[in-house]
Amino acid sequence: SAAGVLVCLLEYPRSKRKKGSTMERCGQKYLTAVVKLFGPLTRNYYIRAILHAALAVPAGFLLSTILGTVCLGIASGIYLLAAVRGEEWRPIEQKPREPRHMGDTIKQPPSNPPPRPPADARKKQPAEVGG
């Protein structure tokens, strides 16, 4: 069960994406500090792949933990693939927000009027008499 706690603590904080934005999980900032504390030991995906594979070996000897072994093996393979592609875990750091000024948010009204159909088309059409 200690291995499960270790895996949960390691996996809960999301990594920052290279492109786009990443939503931070609830309470992630506390665990991010712990993961950052161990430095390259937890950032490097090669080390994570080896750790997951090593945790999968003892679990493979019991029938009741086969499913967990398969999950750890798949996670190990995914981390190995990510490490080969040059990825690593990067913390999501909050950027300090600059206070918005009210003058910046008010935009100028349009200077041109909206397009209108020609005057002929705007005239009211006589109601059609149906038979």
LINDA-V623046 format. One record per backbone hydrogen bond with DSSP energy under -0.5 kcal/mol. NH is the residue of the N-H (numbers start at 1). CO is the residue of the C=O. If there is no record, write none. Layout:
<<NH/CO> <NH/CO>>
//
This chain:
<<5/1> <6/2> <7/3> <8/4> <9/5> <10/6> <11/7> <12/8> <13/9> <16/90> <28/25> <30/27> <31/27> <32/28> <33/29> <34/30> <35/31> <36/32> <37/33> <38/34> <38/35> <39/36> <41/38> <42/39> <43/39> <44/40> <45/87> <48/44> <49/45> <50/46> <51/47> <52/48> <53/49> <54/50> <55/51> <56/52> <57/53> <58/54> <59/55> <60/56> <60/57> <61/58> <62/59> <65/62> <66/63> <69/65> <70/66> <71/67> <72/68> <73/69> <74/70> <75/71> <76/72> <77/73> <78/74> <79/75> <80/76> <81/77> <82/78> <83/79> <84/80> <85/81> <86/83> <87/82> <89/43> <93/91> <104/101> <105/101> <106/102> <107/105> <122/118> <123/119> <123/120> <130/128>>
//
